[in-house]
Amino acid sequence: MITVFGSINMDLNAMTARLPKPSETVMGSAFTTAAGGKGANQALAARRAGSIVRMAGAVGDDAMASQALALLADAAVDLSNVRVAAEATGTAHILVAEDGENMIVVVPGANGTVTAEDARKAIGAMSRGDYLLLQFEIPADAVEAALTGAKAKGVLSIVNIAPLTADARRLGALADILVANETEFALYSGKDDQTAAEREETMRALHAGTGQTIIVTLGADGVVAIRRGEIVRAQGLKIEPVDTVGAGDTFCGYLAASLDGGLDFARALRRAAVAGSLACLKPGAQPSIPFAAAVDAQA
């Protein structure tokens, strides 16, 4: 079973020909809303991948809350650990260019009220060998409490270090599996402008210090990981992206579900990479998350 402890948002999406430069205004071509939040996205991805999933977090007492939870409810994700807070439901304000690139501003709202006590309740409902999936759109003390509680209980933790915060290095080292994209990993490791070989050496050095599995997603170049001292690579699909929002969350959800389902690490990595590729073919974070049949047909 998988528990996702993290953010639940409504995404407010604006399409534009290109992303604006600082202080520039550009005209948009379309506006949509969709359920999102890195935590909720990962929960839906893990559920569509075939796992039993519980979501833990917070929403506001407002009209957006039901919209933010609708797809999770429809997918039969367990929402019993989602608390209603006095703050408004979190929002993400997303600009998407025609080439699929994006810019995102997140307003935490209710997500900012998630506490260490919420973490303890979520971990208390888990069993040894379950998977815990986390991100950094909720307060650091809540993430830390979840990670330390998971380790004490024998729960396997996966942390996606996004958005990258000042606490990322400290908290990331507590996880069993750390997931970052290429840019996040460069900032996390403090080593920018590395060649592929240099990045792998950095991964080896970090792995030697923590023993944790480290995964770096590389967009069109697939994914590279180090696990038990060995470098493992996987390729996604060759695609023309429509919208990359949610691709990383889809990867994480499918990775957790694939490991939870008993796939070996290399196969789980490939399945997650394919799912992340397919998520780039439709607009919106949660609407673009593929179902298992589509992923497994190409994985």
C-alpha positions as CSV (number, residue, x, y, z in Angstrom):
1,M,0.0,0.0,0.0
2,I,1.1,3.6,-0.7
3,T,0.5,6.7,1.4
4,V,1.1,10.0,-0.2
5,F,1.7,12.8,2.3
6,G,1.7,16.2,0.6
7,S,0.0,19.0,-1.2
8,I,-3.5,19.2,-2.8
9,N,-4.1,22.2,-5.1
10,M,-6.2,23.6,-7.8
11,D,-4.1,24.4,-10.9
12,L,-4.9,27.6,-12.8
13,N,-3.4,27.1,-16.2
14,A,-2.8,29.8,-18.9
15,M,-1.5,28.9,-22.3
16,T,0.7,31.3,-24.2
17,A,2.9,31.3,-27.3
18,R,6.1,31.7,-25.2
19,L,6.9,32.3,-21.5
20,P,7.4,35.9,-20.5
21,K,10.7,37.4,-19.6
22,P,11.0,39.3,-16.2
23,S,8.6,42.3,-16.1
24,E,7.1,41.4,-19.5
25,T,3.4,40.9,-20.2
26,V,2.4,38.4,-22.9
27,M,-1.0,37.5,-24.3
28,G,-2.5,34.1,-23.4
29,S,-4.4,31.8,-25.8
30,A,-6.5,29.8,-23.3
31,F,-7.3,29.3,-19.6
32,T,-8.2,26.1,-17.8
33,T,-8.5,24.8,-14.3
34,A,-7.5,21.3,-13.1
35,A,-7.0,19.5,-9.9
36,G,-3.3,19.4,-9.0
37,G,-0.7,19.7,-6.2
38,K,2.4,17.5,-6.3
39,G,1.0,15.2,-3.6
40,A,-2.4,14.8,-5.2
41,N,-0.8,14.3,-8.6
42,Q,1.4,11.5,-7.3
43,A,-1.4,9.9,-5.4
44,L,-3.5,9.7,-8.6
45,A,-0.6,8.4,-10.6
46,A,0.1,5.7,-8.1
47,R,-3.6,4.7,-8.1
48,R,-3.9,4.7,-11.9
49,A,-0.7,2.6,-11.9
50,G,-2.6,-0.1,-9.9
51,S,-1.8,0.4,-6.2
52,I,-4.1,0.9,-3.2
53,V,-3.4,4.6,-2.2
54,R,-4.2,6.8,0.8
55,M,-3.8,10.6,0.5
56,A,-2.9,12.6,3.6
57,G,-2.9,16.4,3.6
58,A,-5.2,19.4,3.9
59,V,-7.7,21.4,1.8
60,G,-9.7,24.5,2.6
61,D,-13.4,24.8,3.5
62,D,-14.2,26.2,0.1
63,A,-15.6,25.4,-3.3
64,M,-12.2,24.5,-4.7
65,A,-11.7,21.7,-2.2
66,S,-14.2,19.4,-3.8
67,Q,-12.8,20.2,-7.3
68,A,-9.3,19.5,-6.0
69,L,-10.3,16.1,-4.7
70,A,-12.7,15.0,-7.4
71,L,-10.4,12.8,-9.5
72,L,-8.9,11.2,-6.4
73,A,-12.4,10.4,-5.2
74,D,-13.4,9.0,-8.5
75,A,-10.3,6.8,-8.6
76,A,-11.1,5.4,-5.1
77,V,-8.1,7.0,-3.4
78,D,-8.6,6.8,0.4
79,L,-9.2,10.5,1.5
80,S,-9.8,9.8,5.2
81,N,-6.5,11.5,6.2
82,V,-7.3,14.7,4.3
83,R,-8.1,17.4,6.8
84,V,-10.2,20.5,6.3
85,A,-8.3,23.7,7.3
86,A,-9.4,27.3,7.9
87,E,-7.0,28.4,5.1
88,A,-8.1,28.4,1.4
89,T,-7.4,25.4,-0.7
90,G,-3.9,25.7,-2.2
91,T,-3.5,26.9,-5.8
92,A,-0.8,26.7,-8.5
93,H,-0.6,29.4,-11.1
94,I,0.9,27.9,-14.2
95,L,2.0,29.4,-17.5
96,V,2.5,26.9,-20.3
97,A,4.2,27.8,-23.6
98,E,3.5,26.2,-27.0
99,D,6.8,24.2,-26.7
100,G,5.5,22.6,-23.5
101,E,7.8,24.5,-21.1
102,N,6.2,26.0,-18.0
103,M,6.5,28.4,-15.1
104,I,4.7,27.8,-11.8
105,V,3.9,29.9,-8.8
106,V,2.4,27.9,-5.9
107,V,0.3,29.6,-3.1
108,P,0.2,27.0,-0.3
109,G,-3.0,27.9,1.4
110,A,-4.3,24.9,3.4
111,N,-1.1,22.9,2.5
112,G,0.8,25.3,4.7
113,T,-1.2,24.2,7.7
114,V,-0.1,20.5,7.5
115,T,1.7,19.6,10.7
116,A,3.9,17.0,12.3
117,E,0.8,15.7,14.0
118,D,-0.7,15.1,10.6
119,A,2.4,13.2,9.7
120,R,2.2,11.0,12.8
121,K,-1.4,10.1,12.1
122,A,-0.6,9.2,8.5
123,I,2.4,7.0,9.5
124,G,0.3,5.5,12.3
125,A,-2.1,4.0,9.8
126,M,0.8,2.4,7.8
127,S,2.5,-1.0,8.0
128,R,6.0,-2.2,7.7
129,G,6.9,-2.5,4.0
130,D,4.4,0.1,2.8
131,Y,5.6,3.0,0.7
132,L,5.5,6.6,1.7
133,L,5.7,9.3,-1.0
134,L,6.6,12.9,-0.1
135,Q,7.4,16.2,-1.8
136,F,8.2,19.7,-0.5
137,E,5.0,21.6,-1.0
138,I,4.1,21.2,2.7
139,P,6.0,22.5,5.8
140,A,9.4,21.0,6.5
141,D,8.7,19.9,10.0
142,A,5.8,17.8,8.7
143,V,8.0,16.2,6.1
144,E,10.7,15.5,8.7
145,A,8.2,14.0,11.1
146,A,6.9,11.7,8.3
147,L,10.4,10.6,7.3
148,T,11.6,9.9,10.8
149,G,8.3,8.1,11.7
150,A,8.6,6.0,8.5
151,K,12.1,4.9,9.3
152,A,11.2,3.9,12.8
153,K,8.2,1.8,11.5
154,G,10.0,0.1,8.6
155,V,8.0,2.1,6.0
156,L,9.9,2.7,2.7
157,S,10.1,6.4,1.9
158,I,10.4,8.1,-1.5
159,V,11.1,11.9,-1.5
160,N,10.7,14.0,-4.6
161,I,12.8,17.1,-3.7
162,A,10.5,19.6,-5.5
163,P,10.1,22.4,-5.1
164,L,13.7,22.7,-3.9
165,T,13.8,24.4,-0.5
166,A,16.5,25.3,2.0
167,D,15.7,22.1,3.9
168,A,16.0,19.9,0.9
169,R,19.6,18.6,1.6
170,R,18.8,17.8,5.2
171,L,15.4,16.2,4.5
172,G,16.4,14.5,1.3
173,A,19.1,12.5,3.1
174,L,16.5,10.9,5.4
175,A,14.7,9.2,2.6
176,D,15.2,5.6,1.3
177,I,14.8,6.8,-2.3
178,L,15.5,10.4,-3.5
179,V,14.1,11.7,-6.8
180,A,15.1,14.9,-8.5
181,N,15.1,16.3,-12.0
182,E,18.4,17.4,-13.6
183,T,18.1,21.1,-12.4
184,E,17.1,20.1,-8.9
185,F,19.9,17.6,-8.6
186,A,22.5,20.2,-9.6
187,L,21.2,22.6,-7.0
188,Y,20.9,19.9,-4.4
189,S,24.4,18.6,-4.9
190,G,25.9,22.1,-5.3
191,K,27.5,21.1,-8.6
192,D,26.2,22.8,-11.7
193,D,27.2,22.5,-15.4
194,Q,28.3,18.9,-15.0
195,T,28.8,16.4,-17.8
196,A,26.8,13.1,-17.6
197,A,29.9,11.4,-16.3
198,E,30.5,14.0,-13.7
199,R,26.9,13.9,-12.6
200,E,27.2,10.1,-12.1
201,E,30.3,10.6,-10.0
202,T,28.4,13.1,-7.8
203,M,25.6,10.6,-7.5
204,R,28.1,7.9,-6.4
205,A,29.6,10.2,-3.8
206,L,26.2,11.0,-2.3
207,H,25.1,7.4,-2.4
208,A,28.3,6.3,-0.6
209,G,27.5,8.8,2.2
210,T,23.8,7.9,2.7
211,G,23.3,4.4,1.1
212,Q,20.1,5.7,-0.4
213,T,18.8,5.2,-3.9
214,I,19.2,8.4,-5.9
215,I,17.2,8.9,-9.1
216,V,17.7,11.8,-11.6
217,T,15.2,12.4,-14.3
218,L,16.7,13.9,-17.5
219,G,13.7,14.7,-19.7
220,A,14.2,13.5,-23.2
221,D,17.4,11.7,-22.1
222,G,15.5,9.4,-19.8
223,V,16.5,8.7,-16.2
224,V,19.7,7.6,-14.4
225,A,19.8,6.1,-10.9
226,I,22.2,4.6,-8.4
227,R,21.0,1.7,-6.3
228,R,23.1,-0.6,-4.1
229,G,26.3,0.8,-5.7
230,E,25.2,0.2,-9.3
231,I,24.2,2.7,-11.9
232,V,20.9,2.0,-13.6
233,R,19.5,3.8,-16.6
234,A,16.1,3.8,-18.3
235,Q,14.6,5.5,-21.4
236,G,11.2,7.0,-21.7
237,L,9.4,7.5,-25.1
238,K,10.4,9.8,-27.9
239,I,7.6,12.4,-28.0
240,E,6.7,15.9,-28.9
241,P,5.6,17.3,-25.6
242,V,2.4,19.3,-25.3
243,D,2.6,20.1,-21.6
244,T,5.3,18.9,-19.1
245,V,3.3,19.9,-16.0
246,G,2.8,16.8,-13.8
247,A,5.3,14.6,-15.7
248,G,7.6,14.4,-12.7
249,D,4.7,13.6,-10.4
250,T,3.5,10.9,-12.7
251,F,7.0,9.4,-12.7
252,C,7.1,9.3,-8.9
253,G,3.6,7.8,-8.6
254,Y,4.3,5.1,-11.1
255,L,7.7,4.4,-9.6
256,A,6.2,3.9,-6.1
257,A,3.3,1.7,-7.5
258,S,5.7,-0.4,-9.6
259,L,8.0,-1.1,-6.6
260,D,4.9,-1.7,-4.4
261,G,3.6,-4.1,-7.0
262,G,6.9,-6.2,-6.8
263,L,8.6,-5.1,-10.0
264,D,12.4,-5.1,-9.9
265,F,14.1,-1.7,-9.8
266,A,15.1,-1.6,-13.4
267,R,11.7,-2.5,-14.7
268,A,10.0,-0.1,-12.3
269,L,12.3,2.7,-13.5
270,R,11.4,2.0,-17.1
271,R,7.7,1.9,-16.4
272,A,7.9,5.2,-14.5
273,A,9.8,6.8,-17.3
274,V,7.3,5.7,-19.9
275,A,4.5,7.0,-17.8
276,G,6.2,10.3,-17.4
277,S,6.6,10.6,-21.2
278,L,2.9,9.9,-21.8
279,A,1.9,12.5,-19.2
280,C,3.5,15.1,-21.5
281,L,1.1,14.4,-24.3
282,K,-2.0,16.1,-22.8
283,P,-2.5,19.5,-21.0
284,G,-3.1,19.6,-17.3
285,A,-1.4,17.8,-14.4
286,Q,-4.0,15.2,-13.3
287,P,-6.0,14.9,-16.6
288,S,-2.7,14.0,-18.3
289,I,-1.8,11.1,-16.0
290,P,-1.9,7.9,-18.1
291,F,-3.7,4.7,-17.0
292,A,-1.7,1.5,-16.5
293,A,-2.9,-0.2,-19.7
294,A,-1.5,2.6,-21.8
295,V,1.8,2.6,-19.9
296,D,2.3,-1.2,-19.9
297,A,1.6,-1.4,-23.6
298,Q,4.8,0.6,-24.2
299,A,6.9,-0.3,-21.1
